[in-house]
Amino acid sequence: MNRLDAMNLFVRVADLGSFAAVANQLGVARSVVTRQIAALEEHLGVKLMVRTTRRLTLTSAGTNYLDKCRSILDLVESAEADVMETRVTPRGNLRIGLPLSYGLRRIAPLLPTFQKTYPEISLTLDFTDRHIKLVDEGMDLSIRITPRLEPGDVARKLGESRLIAVASPDYLARHGRPAHPSELGAHACLGYSAKSSNRPIAFLIDGKMEHVHVSFRLQANNGDALTEAAAQGLGITVQPDFIVNDYLTSGAVVPILEAFEAPPLGIHAVLPSNRYLPHRVRVLIDFLASELGKAP
């Protein structure tokens, strides 16, 4: 194994924290990865990792070496890409994490055009609303819809989504239309939550963002299910525009509390790290930014 391959392997093991996980990604036996890391340590004359039955920890020398490996590998990848991208068609597999509703409605319809434009890029799509750990799961990027990113996230903003409070005409006829967010406590609310039956909903009230605490009659981690429940008269829900627009157009639900804005949700392409961006990932992000920017 040459030096760059050894560095690449070491970085993978450090990122995943497991020989077995790296072996699984590479399709080799765990013993192969273990031997190669041991050979690297022997070559350097230092211990890079402390291995126990439960965990793998970098030594101080290992932490130091990891930072230098990342810098060297980034420079190599950047240098090669700068030379090759002008003449090489982007190729390879891209593994993408997509939120279920947004992924199906907005991203999936765009991908056939992307693959016709870049026929040598293959795509693997994982539709899920859970928070994806990109490095652990071997993902190239994920689309995340959130009012705020987490510290350390490396992302490119692709757009925004508006949150809209809605209810069915039938529900409002039976229970009345709330005129202020503070009145939601007297209504049946349907909430996006898998952790608690009492979660705050944010609204802009008198120029300040305030949180209104409500009890959820129904909670789910999917906005389509909640909007459908609202359309059938179960209560009030606050959902992104890309979910409720069709329901609003058909009249199955109507907007309420229009005078009180909910904070917008940012739509982001989130990357595993701040390392050099592979050509195939870059062209996908540029494509999505361009296409999503055309959406009304």
N, C-alpha and C positions, 0 to 999 in steps of 0.2 A: 504494500500500500504506500503510495507516495505521500509527501507531506500534506498537500492540500486535501487529499481524501481523508487523511488521519484527522486533520483539523475539522473537516466537515462532520465526521463521525463523532468527534468529541463534543462539538456544539450540539448535535442532535441529542446525545445522551444527557448533556447538561440541561437542555431545554425540557426534555421529557422526564428527566429524573429517574430513568429506568432503562436497564439493558434490554429487558424483555419487550418493552414498548418499541424501542428502536429496531430490534430484531424483527418484530411483527411488521413494522412499516417497510422494512427493506426486504422482507421475505427470506430471512436467513435464520439459522439457529442462534439462540442466545449466546452459546459458547463462542461463536464467531466474533460477536461484538465484544465480549469480555476479553478474548485473546488480543484483539486489535487495540483496545484501550490499554491493556497491560503492556503490549509492545511499545506503545507510545510513551507510557510512563518510564519504561526501561530506557528508551532512547533519550528522554529528557533528563533522566536521573533523579526525578522527583515524583512524589505521590500527588496525583491530581484529584483523586476522589477517595472518599472513605465509604466503603460499602458495608452495610449490615443487612440482616434479613428483612428489615422493614423499610429502609430508606437509603438514599444515596446523597452524600453531602460533598460539596467541593471543598478542598483544602484552600488555604490562602494562596498557595501557588496555582492551584486550579482556577480560582476566581480571576487571578491576574492573567493567566494564560487564556482564559475564555474571552476576556475583553480584547486581547490582542488578536486572537483567532477571528473574532467577529470583524474587526477592522480590516484584517488582511483579506478575508473572504469577500467582504463588501467591495474592496478595491479591485479584486480580481474580477468579480462579477460585473462591476461597473465598467471596467476597462474592456472586457470582452463584449458587453452589450453595446457600448458606444461604437465599437467597430462593426459588430455584426448586424445591428438593428436596421441599418440602411440597406442591407442586401438580403437579410434572412426573414422569411415569413414566420411570424410568431406561431409556435407549435407547443404541443404538450397538453397534459391534463390539468384542468382547473377544478378544485373542489370548493364549492360555494355553500355557505350556510344562508338560508333564506327564511325570514319570518313567514308563517304559513299564509295568512290572508294577503299580505302585500306581495309576497313572492308569487302566489298564484295569479293575482289580479294584474300586477304591474310589471313584474320582472319576467315571468315565464313567457308571456306573449312576445317579448322582445328577443328572446334568445335564438329562435330559428334564424332571424335576420343576422344576428351576430355570427352564428356558425356558418351561414352562407358566405359572409364576408371573410371569415377566418376559418376555412375548412380544416386546417391542421390542428385546431384547438378542440379538444374534447372536454365535455363538461360533466361533472358529477354534482347533483343538487341534493342538498339535505334540507327539507322543509321542516322547520321546528320553531316554536316560539321561546324555547329555553335559551339561556345565555350560553353561547358556544365558547369553549376554550380552544382557540384556534390552534395553538401549538400542540396541545395534548391530542387533539383529534385530527391533526394533519390537514387542516383546512388552509386554503390560500387566502380567503377573505370571507367575511360575512356581511350581510346587510343588516344594520341594526337601527331600529326606530325608537328613539328615546328623547326625552326633554334635555338630558345632559349625558355626556360621555363620562366614563370613569377616568380617574387620574392615570396617566400613562398610556391611554388608548391612542393608537396611531390610526387616523381616519381621514377620509375625504368626504366632505358634505356633498350629498347629491341633490338635496332638496328639503322641503318641509311638508308636513301634513297638519291640517287643522283639526282640532277636536270639536265635536258638535254634540250637544245634549239633545236627545230625541226621545219621543214617546209616540205611541199610536194615537190616532184621533179617538178611538174607542176608550183607551185608558183615560185620556184627558176629559172626555165627556163624563166618565164615571167618578173621577177623583179630583177634577179641577186642574188648572194649569198653574204651576208655581210661577210667581212673579219675581222671586229673588232666590239665589242659591241657598240661603238660610232655611227656606221652606222645604228643602229636599228631605229633611229629617222626618217629615210627616208623610212621605211617599215611599212606595216600593221602589228600591233602586237595584239595578243589575250591574255588578262591578267586575272589572278586569282584575282578578286577584286569585292567586292560588294559595295564599298564606294566611289571610285574615278575613274575617267577616265584617270588620269595621275598618275601613281605610279612608283617608281624606281624598277629596276631589278638589283640584285647584281651579279657582276662577279669579279673573281680574275684577275687583270690586272697589269702586271709587279710586281708581288709579293704582291700587295696590294688589299684589297677588296674595290671595288668602285661601286657606284650606278649610273646606267644609267636611265635617265628619258625618258619614251616613252608615247605616246598617244595610248590608246587601241581602235582599231576598234571594237572589241567585248570584253566584259567582262562578267564573270560568276563566281559563287562560286563553280564550279565543273570542275575538270580537264579533265574528260572524254569528256564533251561537247566541251571544248576548243581544245582538241587534235583531235577530230572528225572534227571540223571546219578547223583545220590546214590541216588535211588529204584531205579535199575537196578543198584546195587551197585558203582559205581565208586569210592566213597570217602565222606569226611566233609565236610560243608559247614556254614557258619554263615550263616544267612539270616534276613531279617525275618519276623515272625509272619504278616504278610498274604500271604506267599508259601507258607510251609510248612504253614499250618494245615490246608488241604485234604489234603495228603499225610499229616499226622499223623492226621487223622480216618479216612482210609482204611487206615491201617496200613502204607502204602508206605515210610514212614520212621518212626523213633522218636527221641525226644530223648535226648541224651547230655550228660554233664558238667552236669547240672541244678544241682549245688551251686555252680557257678562262673558268675556272671552276666556277660554281655557288656554293655557300656555301651548304654543306650537310644539310639535314633535319634529326633531331633526331626523332626516333620513341619511344614514352614513354608510359608507363602505369602510369597514374596519379591517385592518391588516394585522398579521401576527406580530410584527415588530417594526422598528424603524430601519431595518436593513434595506439594501438596494432592492427596488421593485422589479421582479422579473417582467420581461417584455409582454408575455401573455396576460399577466395580471393588469399591467398598465393599460393595454388596449381595451380590456373589458371594462375597467373603471371609466376610461374616457368615453367609451361607447354608451355606458349606462348614464353618465352625466349628460351627454348630448341628448339622448333619447328621452330621459325623464324630464329634462329641461323643456321639452316641447309639449309636455302634458299640460292641460288646462289647470 
